[in-house]
Amino acid sequence: NIFKLLNLKINLYILPEKDFCKVKRFISLRFQSKNRVLNKFSEKAVDKILHNLIEKISLRFDKKLIKKVLKKVAY
């Protein structure tokens, strides 16, 4: 729950293969239609804001995940 305006949900699936693992992640970002802050913007503007926000979140999440995996592999 981000500032009680948006709901962020991240599902992460780690699938082991022979010599490596595949990672699938799904990120969803939702807001309530009765949200007074986002209702002041047009639907197109809200979609663009949410799209940009989810891109930033996914990049940050991926960097942190890779950093943690590399740290574990190094030990």
N, CA, C and O atoms as a Maestro MAE file, in Angstrom:
{
 s_m_m2io_version
 :::
 2.0.0
}

f_m_ct {
 s_m_title
 :::
 protein
 m_atom[300] {
  # First column is atom index #
  i_m_mmod_type
  r_m_x_coord
  r_m_y_coord
  r_m_z_coord
  i_m_residue_number
  s_m_chain_name
  s_m_pdb_residue_name
  s_m_pdb_atom_name
  i_m_atomic_number
  :::
  1 25 0.853 -1.176 0.000 1 A "ASN " " N  " 7
  2 3 0.000 0.000 0.000 1 A "ASN " " CA " 6
  3 2 0.900 1.241 0.000 1 A "ASN " " C  " 6
  4 15 1.605 1.496 0.976 1 A "ASN " " O  " 8
  5 25 0.877 1.995 -1.072 2 A "ILE " " N  " 7
  6 3 1.731 3.164 -1.216 2 A "ILE " " CA " 6
  7 2 0.918 4.410 -0.893 2 A "ILE " " C  " 6
  8 15 0.038 4.807 -1.656 2 A "ILE " " O  " 8
  9 25 1.223 5.017 0.240 3 A "PHE " " N  " 7
  10 3 0.553 6.246 0.678 3 A "PHE " " CA " 6
  11 2 -0.965 6.105 0.712 3 A "PHE " " C  " 6
  12 15 -1.683 7.100 0.613 3 A "PHE " " O  " 8
  13 25 -1.447 4.902 0.850 4 A "LYS " " N  " 7
  14 3 -2.882 4.591 0.878 4 A "LYS " " CA " 6
  15 2 -3.602 5.078 -0.376 4 A "LYS " " C  " 6
  16 15 -4.820 5.256 -0.363 4 A "LYS " " O  " 8
  17 25 -2.855 5.294 -1.457 5 A "LEU " " N  " 7
  18 3 -3.446 5.687 -2.732 5 A "LEU " " CA " 6
  19 2 -3.395 4.541 -3.732 5 A "LEU " " C  " 6
  20 15 -4.323 4.330 -4.513 5 A "LEU " " O  " 8
  21 25 -2.289 3.807 -3.690 6 A "LEU " " N  " 7
  22 3 -2.051 2.760 -4.672 6 A "LEU " " CA " 6
  23 2 -1.762 1.434 -3.975 6 A "LEU " " C  " 6
  24 15 -1.226 1.402 -2.868 6 A "LEU " " O  " 8
  25 25 -2.126 0.349 -4.639 7 A "ASN " " N  " 7
  26 3 -1.796 -0.981 -4.143 7 A "ASN " " CA " 6
  27 2 -0.795 -1.614 -5.097 7 A "ASN " " C  " 6
  28 15 -1.041 -1.713 -6.299 7 A "ASN " " O  " 8
  29 25 0.328 -2.038 -4.551 8 A "LEU " " N  " 7
  30 3 1.389 -2.657 -5.336 8 A "LEU " " CA " 6
  31 2 1.428 -4.132 -4.985 8 A "LEU " " C  " 6
  32 15 1.444 -4.502 -3.811 8 A "LEU " " O  " 8
  33 25 1.444 -4.974 -6.013 9 A "LYS " " N  " 7
  34 3 1.504 -6.416 -5.818 9 A "LYS " " CA " 6
  35 2 2.614 -6.968 -6.697 9 A "LYS " " C  " 6
  36 15 2.647 -6.718 -7.902 9 A "LYS " " O  " 8
  37 25 3.533 -7.728 -6.080 10 A "ILE " " N  " 7
  38 3 4.640 -8.334 -6.819 10 A "ILE " " CA " 6
  39 2 4.615 -9.837 -6.575 10 A "ILE " " C  " 6
  40 15 4.677 -10.293 -5.434 10 A "ILE " " O  " 8
  41 25 4.524 -10.596 -7.657 11 A "ASN " " N  " 7
  42 3 4.623 -12.053 -7.591 11 A "ASN " " CA " 6
  43 2 5.937 -12.449 -8.224 11 A "ASN " " C  " 6
  44 15 6.270 -12.009 -9.324 11 A "ASN " " O  " 8
  45 25 6.685 -13.288 -7.517 12 A "LEU " " N  " 7
  46 3 7.982 -13.726 -8.009 12 A "LEU " " CA " 6
  47 2 8.013 -15.246 -8.012 12 A "LEU " " C  " 6
  48 15 7.752 -15.890 -6.996 12 A "LEU " " O  " 8
  49 25 8.334 -15.800 -9.156 13 A "TYR " " N  " 7
  50 3 8.439 -17.253 -9.305 13 A "TYR " " CA " 6
  51 2 9.863 -17.583 -9.732 13 A "TYR " " C  " 6
  52 15 10.359 -17.048 -10.724 13 A "TYR " " O  " 8
  53 25 10.520 -18.463 -8.981 14 A "ILE " " N  " 7
  54 3 11.865 -18.907 -9.318 14 A "ILE " " CA " 6
  55 2 11.753 -20.347 -9.787 14 A "ILE " " C  " 6
  56 15 11.334 -21.228 -9.035 14 A "ILE " " O  " 8
  57 25 12.130 -20.574 -11.033 15 A "LEU " " N  " 7
  58 3 11.989 -21.887 -11.652 15 A "LEU " " CA " 6
  59 2 13.379 -22.485 -11.892 15 A "LEU " " C  " 6
  60 15 14.124 -21.992 -12.738 15 A "LEU " " O  " 8
  61 25 13.732 -23.535 -11.159 16 A "PRO " " N  " 7
  62 3 15.053 -24.130 -11.345 16 A "PRO " " CA " 6
  63 2 15.153 -24.889 -12.664 16 A "PRO " " C  " 6
  64 15 14.235 -25.613 -13.048 16 A "PRO " " O  " 8
  65 25 16.255 -24.719 -13.334 17 A "GLU " " N  " 7
  66 3 16.585 -25.455 -14.558 17 A "GLU " " CA " 6
  67 2 17.819 -26.302 -14.246 17 A "GLU " " C  " 6
  68 15 18.191 -26.433 -13.080 17 A "GLU " " O  " 8
  69 25 18.447 -26.869 -15.248 18 A "LYS " " N  " 7
  70 3 19.612 -27.729 -15.019 18 A "LYS " " CA " 6
  71 2 20.756 -26.966 -14.345 18 A "LYS " " C  " 6
  72 15 21.114 -27.267 -13.206 18 A "LYS " " O  " 8
  73 25 21.322 -25.995 -15.033 19 A "ASP " " N  " 7
  74 3 22.473 -25.267 -14.508 19 A "ASP " " CA " 6
  75 2 22.155 -23.828 -14.104 19 A "ASP " " C  " 6
  76 15 23.055 -23.072 -13.739 19 A "ASP " " O  " 8
  77 25 20.904 -23.456 -14.168 20 A "PHE " " N  " 7
  78 3 20.534 -22.078 -13.868 20 A "PHE " " CA " 6
  79 2 19.088 -22.029 -13.390 20 A "PHE " " C  " 6
  80 15 18.402 -23.051 -13.348 20 A "PHE " " O  " 8
  81 25 18.646 -20.863 -13.042 21 A "CYS " " N  " 7
  82 3 17.252 -20.655 -12.629 21 A "CYS " " CA " 6
  83 2 16.645 -19.557 -13.495 21 A "CYS " " C  " 6
  84 15 17.316 -18.600 -13.884 21 A "CYS " " O  " 8
  85 25 15.374 -19.722 -13.780 22 A "LYS " " N  " 7
  86 3 14.612 -18.675 -14.458 22 A "LYS " " CA " 6
  87 2 13.760 -17.979 -13.413 22 A "LYS " " C  " 6
  88 15 13.248 -18.604 -12.484 22 A "LYS " " O  " 8
  89 25 13.622 -16.700 -13.580 23 A "VAL " " N  " 7
  90 3 12.807 -15.914 -12.663 23 A "VAL " " CA " 6
  91 2 11.719 -15.233 -13.468 23 A "VAL " " C  " 6
  92 15 11.987 -14.548 -14.455 23 A "VAL " " O  " 8
  93 25 10.493 -15.432 -13.030 24 A "LYS " " N  " 7
  94 3 9.358 -14.721 -13.624 24 A "LYS " " CA " 6
  95 2 8.785 -13.817 -12.547 24 A "LYS " " C  " 6
  96 15 8.562 -14.237 -11.412 24 A "LYS " " O  " 8
  97 25 8.556 -12.590 -12.918 25 A "ARG " " N  " 7
  98 3 7.964 -11.666 -11.960 25 A "ARG " " CA " 6
  99 2 6.808 -10.930 -12.608 25 A "ARG " " C  " 6
  100 15 6.841 -10.584 -13.789 25 A "ARG " " O  " 8
  101 25 5.806 -10.708 -11.813 26 A "PHE " " N  " 7
  102 3 4.621 -9.984 -12.260 26 A "PHE " " CA " 6
  103 2 4.387 -8.850 -11.270 26 A "PHE " " C  " 6
  104 15 4.317 -9.065 -10.060 26 A "PHE " " O  " 8
  105 25 4.269 -7.659 -11.799 27 A "ILE " " N  " 7
  106 3 4.057 -6.487 -10.957 27 A "ILE " " CA " 6
  107 2 2.759 -5.825 -11.389 27 A "ILE " " C  " 6
  108 15 2.555 -5.534 -12.568 27 A "ILE " " O  " 8
  109 25 1.896 -5.596 -10.428 28 A "SER " " N  " 7
  110 3 0.659 -4.877 -10.727 28 A "SER " " CA " 6
  111 2 0.517 -3.693 -9.788 28 A "SER " " C  " 6
  112 15 0.918 -3.743 -8.626 28 A "SER " " O  " 8
  113 25 -0.052 -2.646 -10.314 29 A "LEU " " N  " 7
  114 3 -0.253 -1.422 -9.571 29 A "LEU " " CA " 6
  115 2 -1.699 -1.003 -9.782 29 A "LEU " " C  " 6
  116 15 -2.155 -0.854 -10.916 29 A "LEU " " O  " 8
  117 25 -2.407 -0.818 -8.692 30 A "ARG " " N  " 7
  118 3 -3.835 -0.474 -8.791 30 A "ARG " " CA " 6
  119 2 -4.151 0.742 -7.933 30 A "ARG " " C  " 6
  120 15 -3.483 1.022 -6.938 30 A "ARG " " O  " 8
  121 25 -5.163 1.436 -8.341 31 A "PHE " " N  " 7
  122 3 -5.677 2.527 -7.523 31 A "PHE " " CA " 6
  123 2 -7.187 2.424 -7.487 31 A "PHE " " C  " 6
  124 15 -7.810 1.873 -8.394 31 A "PHE " " O  " 8
  125 25 -7.761 2.957 -6.435 32 A "GLN " " N  " 7
  126 3 -9.213 2.914 -6.301 32 A "GLN " " CA " 6
  127 2 -9.811 4.070 -7.088 32 A "GLN " " C  " 6
  128 15 -9.299 5.190 -7.061 32 A "GLN " " O  " 8
  129 25 -10.888 3.785 -7.780 33 A "SER " " N  " 7
  130 3 -11.512 4.821 -8.609 33 A "SER " " CA " 6
  131 2 -12.076 5.968 -7.771 33 A "SER " " C  " 6
  132 15 -12.301 7.062 -8.289 33 A "SER " " O  " 8
  133 25 -12.302 5.726 -6.492 34 A "LYS " " N  " 7
  134 3 -12.815 6.803 -5.639 34 A "LYS " " CA " 6
  135 2 -11.693 7.648 -5.030 34 A "LYS " " C  " 6
  136 15 -11.934 8.478 -4.154 34 A "LYS " " O  " 8
  137 25 -10.478 7.426 -5.503 35 A "ASN " " N  " 7
  138 3 -9.324 8.173 -5.050 35 A "ASN " " CA " 6
  139 2 -9.440 9.621 -5.507 35 A "ASN " " C  " 6
  140 15 -9.484 9.884 -6.709 35 A "ASN " " O  " 8
  141 25 -9.490 10.556 -4.577 36 A "ARG " " N  " 7
  142 3 -9.710 11.963 -4.903 36 A "ARG " " CA " 6
  143 2 -8.513 12.600 -5.620 36 A "ARG " " C  " 6
  144 15 -8.684 13.490 -6.453 36 A "ARG " " O  " 8
  145 25 -7.313 12.142 -5.293 37 A "VAL " " N  " 7
  146 3 -6.124 12.736 -5.902 37 A "VAL " " CA " 6
  147 2 -6.051 12.398 -7.380 37 A "VAL " " C  " 6
  148 15 -5.855 13.286 -8.210 37 A "VAL " " O  " 8
  149 25 -6.208 11.115 -7.721 38 A "LEU " " N  " 7
  150 3 -6.087 10.700 -9.113 38 A "LEU " " CA " 6
  151 2 -7.317 11.026 -9.951 38 A "LEU " " C  " 6
  152 15 -7.235 11.043 -11.180 38 A "LEU " " O  " 8
  153 25 -8.437 11.281 -9.323 39 A "ASN " " N  " 7
  154 3 -9.649 11.635 -10.074 39 A "ASN " " CA " 6
  155 2 -9.549 13.022 -10.715 39 A "ASN " " C  " 6
  156 15 -10.313 13.342 -11.626 39 A "ASN " " O  " 8
  157 25 -8.618 13.837 -10.246 40 A "LYS " " N  " 7
  158 3 -8.461 15.180 -10.802 40 A "LYS " " CA " 6
  159 2 -7.748 15.169 -12.150 40 A "LYS " " C  " 6
  160 15 -7.773 16.162 -12.876 40 A "LYS " " O  " 8
  161 25 -7.105 14.036 -12.488 41 A "PHE " " N  " 7
  162 3 -6.405 13.899 -13.755 41 A "PHE " " CA " 6
  163 2 -7.289 13.151 -14.747 41 A "PHE " " C  " 6
  164 15 -8.215 12.440 -14.358 41 A "PHE " " O  " 8
  165 25 -6.992 13.321 -16.032 42 A "SER " " N  " 7
  166 3 -7.719 12.562 -17.047 42 A "SER " " CA " 6
  167 2 -7.276 11.103 -16.994 42 A "SER " " C  " 6
  168 15 -6.236 10.780 -16.419 42 A "SER " " O  " 8
  169 25 -8.070 10.232 -17.596 43 A "GLU " " N  " 7
  170 3 -7.750 8.798 -17.592 43 A "GLU " " CA " 6
  171 2 -6.424 8.532 -18.305 43 A "GLU " " C  " 6
  172 15 -5.638 7.683 -17.883 43 A "GLU " " O  " 8
  173 25 -6.193 9.263 -19.379 44 A "LYS " " N  " 7
  174 3 -4.949 9.098 -20.135 44 A "LYS " " CA " 6
  175 2 -3.748 9.514 -19.287 44 A "LYS " " C  " 6
  176 15 -2.709 8.854 -19.323 44 A "LYS " " O  " 8
  177 25 -3.879 10.590 -18.535 45 A "ALA " " N  " 7
  178 3 -2.793 11.061 -17.678 45 A "ALA " " CA " 6
  179 2 -2.521 10.069 -16.549 45 A "ALA " " C  " 6
  180 15 -1.366 9.806 -16.213 45 A "ALA " " O  " 8
  181 25 -3.579 9.524 -15.968 46 A "VAL " " N  " 7
  182 3 -3.423 8.532 -14.902 46 A "VAL " " CA " 6
  183 2 -2.736 7.285 -15.435 46 A "VAL " " C  " 6
  184 15 -1.854 6.732 -14.777 46 A "VAL " " O  " 8
  185 25 -3.132 6.839 -16.624 47 A "ASP " " N  " 7
  186 3 -2.489 5.666 -17.236 47 A "ASP " " CA " 6
  187 2 -0.998 5.915 -17.456 47 A "ASP " " C  " 6
  188 15 -0.173 5.037 -17.203 47 A "ASP " " O  " 8
  189 25 -0.662 7.098 -17.921 48 A "LYS " " N  " 7
  190 3 0.749 7.429 -18.157 48 A "LYS " " CA " 6
  191 2 1.523 7.482 -16.840 48 A "LYS " " C  " 6
  192 15 2.644 6.980 -16.762 48 A "LYS " " O  " 8
  193 25 0.945 8.075 -15.822 49 A "ILE " " N  " 7
  194 3 1.582 8.143 -14.502 49 A "ILE " " CA " 6
  195 2 1.815 6.743 -13.957 49 A "ILE " " C  " 6
  196 15 2.910 6.433 -13.488 49 A "ILE " " O  " 8
  197 25 0.793 5.895 -14.016 50 A "LEU " " N  " 7
  198 3 0.923 4.532 -13.506 50 A "LEU " " CA " 6
  199 2 1.931 3.727 -14.316 50 A "LEU " " C  " 6
  200 15 2.697 2.946 -13.750 50 A "LEU " " O  " 8
  201 25 1.938 3.908 -15.625 51 A "HIS " " N  " 7
  202 3 2.890 3.206 -16.481 51 A "HIS " " CA " 6
  203 2 4.333 3.599 -16.126 51 A "HIS " " C  " 6
  204 15 5.199 2.735 -15.989 51 A "HIS " " O  " 8
  205 25 4.581 4.890 -15.980 52 A "ASN " " N  " 7
  206 3 5.919 5.360 -15.615 52 A "ASN " " CA " 6
  207 2 6.316 4.868 -14.227 52 A "ASN " " C  " 6
  208 15 7.465 4.487 -14.003 52 A "ASN " " O  " 8
  209 25 5.379 4.878 -13.314 53 A "LEU " " N  " 7
  210 3 5.651 4.423 -11.953 53 A "LEU " " CA " 6
  211 2 5.977 2.937 -11.919 53 A "LEU " " C  " 6
  212 15 6.907 2.524 -11.225 53 A "LEU " " O  " 8
  213 25 5.236 2.139 -12.648 54 A "ILE " " N  " 7
  214 3 5.491 0.698 -12.656 54 A "ILE " " CA " 6
  215 2 6.833 0.386 -13.331 54 A "ILE " " C  " 6
  216 15 7.503 -0.573 -12.949 54 A "ILE " " O  " 8
  217 25 7.231 1.180 -14.324 55 A "GLU " " N  " 7
  218 3 8.552 1.003 -14.932 55 A "GLU " " CA " 6
  219 2 9.655 1.265 -13.917 55 A "GLU " " C  " 6
  220 15 10.609 0.492 -13.821 55 A "GLU " " O  " 8
  221 25 9.530 2.343 -13.163 56 A "LYS " " N  " 7
  222 3 10.527 2.676 -12.141 56 A "LYS " " CA " 6
  223 2 10.586 1.592 -11.066 56 A "LYS " " C  " 6
  224 15 11.670 1.192 -10.642 56 A "LYS " " O  " 8
  225 25 9.426 1.122 -10.629 57 A "ILE " " N  " 7
  226 3 9.374 0.086 -9.597 57 A "ILE " " CA " 6
  227 2 10.005 -1.201 -10.100 57 A "ILE " " C  " 6
  228 15 10.761 -1.845 -9.372 57 A "ILE " " O  " 8
  229 25 9.705 -1.584 -11.333 58 A "SER " " N  " 7
  230 3 10.241 -2.837 -11.856 58 A "SER " " CA " 6
  231 2 11.754 -2.763 -12.030 58 A "SER " " C  " 6
  232 15 12.446 -3.739 -11.741 58 A "SER " " O  " 8
  233 25 12.283 -1.641 -12.490 59 A "LEU " " N  " 7
  234 3 13.735 -1.491 -12.613 59 A "LEU " " CA " 6
  235 2 14.418 -1.574 -11.253 59 A "LEU " " C  " 6
  236 15 15.446 -2.235 -11.107 59 A "LEU " " O  " 8
  237 25 13.851 -0.911 -10.274 60 A "ARG " " N  " 7
  238 3 14.431 -0.940 -8.926 60 A "ARG " " CA " 6
  239 2 14.352 -2.346 -8.337 60 A "ARG " " C  " 6
  240 15 15.312 -2.821 -7.730 60 A "ARG " " O  " 8
  241 25 13.228 -2.999 -8.511 61 A "PHE " " N  " 7
  242 3 13.066 -4.357 -8.012 61 A "PHE " " CA " 6
  243 2 14.071 -5.303 -8.664 61 A "PHE " " C  " 6
  244 15 14.699 -6.109 -7.977 61 A "PHE " " O  " 8
  245 25 14.229 -5.211 -9.978 62 A "ASP " " N  " 7
  246 3 15.167 -6.073 -10.697 62 A "ASP " " CA " 6
  247 2 16.603 -5.850 -10.227 62 A "ASP " " C  " 6
  248 15 17.343 -6.814 -10.032 62 A "ASP " " O  " 8
  249 25 17.007 -4.590 -10.042 63 A "LYS " " N  " 7
  250 3 18.362 -4.299 -9.570 63 A "LYS " " CA " 6
  251 2 18.610 -4.903 -8.189 63 A "LYS " " C  " 6
  252 15 19.660 -5.494 -7.936 63 A "LYS " " O  " 8
  253 25 17.629 -4.744 -7.302 64 A "LYS " " N  " 7
  254 3 17.795 -5.283 -5.948 64 A "LYS " " CA " 6
  255 2 17.816 -6.808 -5.960 64 A "LYS " " C  " 6
  256 15 18.585 -7.417 -5.217 64 A "LYS " " O  " 8
  257 25 16.997 -7.423 -6.778 65 A "LEU " " N  " 7
  258 3 16.971 -8.884 -6.872 65 A "LEU " " CA " 6
  259 2 18.306 -9.407 -7.403 65 A "LEU " " C  " 6
  260 15 18.866 -10.358 -6.857 65 A "LEU " " O  " 8
  261 25 18.810 -8.788 -8.460 66 A "ILE " " N  " 7
  262 3 20.089 -9.216 -9.027 66 A "ILE " " CA " 6
  263 2 21.209 -9.042 -8.002 66 A "ILE " " C  " 6
  264 15 22.071 -9.910 -7.870 66 A "ILE " " O  " 8
  265 25 21.197 -7.937 -7.286 67 A "LYS " " N  " 7
  266 3 22.222 -7.680 -6.270 67 A "LYS " " CA " 6
  267 2 22.193 -8.753 -5.184 67 A "LYS " " C  " 6
  268 15 23.245 -9.236 -4.765 67 A "LYS " " O  " 8
  269 25 20.995 -9.131 -4.724 68 A "LYS " " N  " 7
  270 3 20.879 -10.160 -3.697 68 A "LYS " " CA " 6
  271 2 21.323 -11.528 -4.214 68 A "LYS " " C  " 6
  272 15 21.992 -12.278 -3.503 68 A "LYS " " O  " 8
  273 25 20.955 -11.844 -5.433 69 A "VAL " " N  " 7
  274 3 21.337 -13.145 -6.004 69 A "VAL " " CA " 6
  275 2 22.848 -13.218 -6.164 69 A "VAL " " C  " 6
  276 15 23.461 -14.229 -5.824 69 A "VAL " " O  " 8
  277 25 23.451 -12.156 -6.677 70 A "LEU " " N  " 7
  278 3 24.899 -12.144 -6.854 70 A "LEU " " CA " 6
  279 2 25.627 -12.216 -5.526 70 A "LEU " " C  " 6
  280 15 26.687 -12.834 -5.431 70 A "LEU " " O  " 8
  281 25 25.072 -11.595 -4.506 71 A "LYS " " N  " 7
  282 3 25.677 -11.652 -3.178 71 A "LYS " " CA " 6
  283 2 25.646 -13.079 -2.638 71 A "LYS " " C  " 6
  284 15 26.621 -13.538 -2.045 71 A "LYS " " O  " 8
  285 25 24.532 -13.783 -2.840 72 A "LYS " " N  " 7
  286 3 24.405 -15.172 -2.372 72 A "LYS " " CA " 6
  287 2 25.322 -16.101 -3.160 72 A "LYS " " C  " 6
  288 15 25.903 -17.025 -2.591 72 A "LYS " " O  " 8
  289 25 25.456 -15.868 -4.453 73 A "VAL " " N  " 7
  290 3 26.294 -16.712 -5.295 73 A "VAL " " CA " 6
  291 2 27.771 -16.532 -4.934 73 A "VAL " " C  " 6
  292 15 28.545 -17.486 -5.017 73 A "VAL " " O  " 8
  293 25 28.162 -15.338 -4.541 74 A "ALA " " N  " 7
  294 3 29.554 -15.043 -4.203 74 A "ALA " " CA " 6
  295 2 29.992 -15.808 -2.939 74 A "ALA " " C  " 6
  296 15 31.175 -16.113 -2.783 74 A "ALA " " O  " 8
  297 25 29.053 -16.116 -2.045 75 A "TYR " " N  " 7
  298 3 29.411 -16.826 -0.810 75 A "TYR " " CA " 6
  299 2 29.321 -18.270 -1.026 75 A "TYR " " C  " 6
  300 15 29.583 -19.049 -0.109 75 A "TYR " " O  " 8
  :::
 }
 m_bond[299] {
  # First column is bond index #
  i_m_from
  i_m_to
  i_m_order
  :::
  1 1 2 1
  2 2 3 1
  3 3 4 2
  4 3 5 1
  5 5 6 1
  6 6 7 1
  7 7 8 2
  8 7 9 1
  9 9 10 1
  10 10 11 1
  11 11 12 2
  12 11 13 1
  13 13 14 1
  14 14 15 1
  15 15 16 2
  16 15 17 1
  17 17 18 1
  18 18 19 1
  19 19 20 2
  20 19 21 1
  21 21 22 1
  22 22 23 1
  23 23 24 2
  24 23 25 1
  25 25 26 1
  26 26 27 1
  27 27 28 2
  28 27 29 1
  29 29 30 1
  30 30 31 1
  31 31 32 2
  32 31 33 1
  33 33 34 1
  34 34 35 1
  35 35 36 2
  36 35 37 1
  37 37 38 1
  38 38 39 1
  39 39 40 2
  40 39 41 1
  41 41 42 1
  42 42 43 1
  43 43 44 2
  44 43 45 1
  45 45 46 1
  46 46 47 1
  47 47 48 2
  48 47 49 1
  49 49 50 1
  50 50 51 1
  51 51 52 2
  52 51 53 1
  53 53 54 1
  54 54 55 1
  55 55 56 2
  56 55 57 1
  57 57 58 1
  58 58 59 1
  59 59 60 2
  60 59 61 1
  61 61 62 1
  62 62 63 1
  63 63 64 2
  64 63 65 1
  65 65 66 1
  66 66 67 1
  67 67 68 2
  68 67 69 1
  69 69 70 1
  70 70 71 1
  71 71 72 2
  72 71 73 1
  73 73 74 1
  74 74 75 1
  75 75 76 2
  76 75 77 1
  77 77 78 1
  78 78 79 1
  79 79 80 2
  80 79 81 1
  81 81 82 1
  82 82 83 1
  83 83 84 2
  84 83 85 1
  85 85 86 1
  86 86 87 1
  87 87 88 2
  88 87 89 1
  89 89 90 1
  90 90 91 1
  91 91 92 2
  92 91 93 1
  93 93 94 1
  94 94 95 1
  95 95 96 2
  96 95 97 1
  97 97 98 1
  98 98 99 1
  99 99 100 2
  100 99 101 1
  101 101 102 1
  102 102 103 1
  103 103 104 2
  104 103 105 1
  105 105 106 1
  106 106 107 1
  107 107 108 2
  108 107 109 1
  109 109 110 1
  110 110 111 1
  111 111 112 2
  112 111 113 1
  113 113 114 1
  114 114 115 1
  115 115 116 2
  116 115 117 1
  117 117 118 1
  118 118 119 1
  119 119 120 2
  120 119 121 1
  121 121 122 1
  122 122 123 1
  123 123 124 2
  124 123 125 1
  125 125 126 1
  126 126 127 1
  127 127 128 2
  128 127 129 1
  129 129 130 1
  130 130 131 1
  131 131 132 2
  132 131 133 1
  133 133 134 1
  134 134 135 1
  135 135 136 2
  136 135 137 1
  137 137 138 1
  138 138 139 1
  139 139 140 2
  140 139 141 1
  141 141 142 1
  142 142 143 1
  143 143 144 2
  144 143 145 1
  145 145 146 1
  146 146 147 1
  147 147 148 2
  148 147 149 1
  149 149 150 1
  150 150 151 1
  151 151 152 2
  152 151 153 1
  153 153 154 1
  154 154 155 1
  155 155 156 2
  156 155 157 1
  157 157 158 1
  158 158 159 1
  159 159 160 2
  160 159 161 1
  161 161 162 1
  162 162 163 1
  163 163 164 2
  164 163 165 1
  165 165 166 1
  166 166 167 1
  167 167 168 2
  168 167 169 1
  169 169 170 1
  170 170 171 1
  171 171 172 2
  172 171 173 1
  173 173 174 1
  174 174 175 1
  175 175 176 2
  176 175 177 1
  177 177 178 1
  178 178 179 1
  179 179 180 2
  180 179 181 1
  181 181 182 1
  182 182 183 1
  183 183 184 2
  184 183 185 1
  185 185 186 1
  186 186 187 1
  187 187 188 2
  188 187 189 1
  189 189 190 1
  190 190 191 1
  191 191 192 2
  192 191 193 1
  193 193 194 1
  194 194 195 1
  195 195 196 2
  196 195 197 1
  197 197 198 1
  198 198 199 1
  199 199 200 2
  200 199 201 1
  201 201 202 1
  202 202 203 1
  203 203 204 2
  204 203 205 1
  205 205 206 1
  206 206 207 1
  207 207 208 2
  208 207 209 1
  209 209 210 1
  210 210 211 1
  211 211 212 2
  212 211 213 1
  213 213 214 1
  214 214 215 1
  215 215 216 2
  216 215 217 1
  217 217 218 1
  218 218 219 1
  219 219 220 2
  220 219 221 1
  221 221 222 1
  222 222 223 1
  223 223 224 2
  224 223 225 1
  225 225 226 1
  226 226 227 1
  227 227 228 2
  228 227 229 1
  229 229 230 1
  230 230 231 1
  231 231 232 2
  232 231 233 1
  233 233 234 1
  234 234 235 1
  235 235 236 2
  236 235 237 1
  237 237 238 1
  238 238 239 1
  239 239 240 2
  240 239 241 1
  241 241 242 1
  242 242 243 1
  243 243 244 2
  244 243 245 1
  245 245 246 1
  246 246 247 1
  247 247 248 2
  248 247 249 1
  249 249 250 1
  250 250 251 1
  251 251 252 2
  252 251 253 1
  253 253 254 1
  254 254 255 1
  255 255 256 2
  256 255 257 1
  257 257 258 1
  258 258 259 1
  259 259 260 2
  260 259 261 1
  261 261 262 1
  262 262 263 1
  263 263 264 2
  264 263 265 1
  265 265 266 1
  266 266 267 1
  267 267 268 2
  268 267 269 1
  269 269 270 1
  270 270 271 1
  271 271 272 2
  272 271 273 1
  273 273 274 1
  274 274 275 1
  275 275 276 2
  276 275 277 1
  277 277 278 1
  278 278 279 1
  279 279 280 2
  280 279 281 1
  281 281 282 1
  282 282 283 1
  283 283 284 2
  284 283 285 1
  285 285 286 1
  286 286 287 1
  287 287 288 2
  288 287 289 1
  289 289 290 1
  290 290 291 1
  291 291 292 2
  292 291 293 1
  293 293 294 1
  294 294 295 1
  295 295 296 2
  296 295 297 1
  297 297 298 1
  298 298 299 1
  299 299 300 2
  :::
 }
}
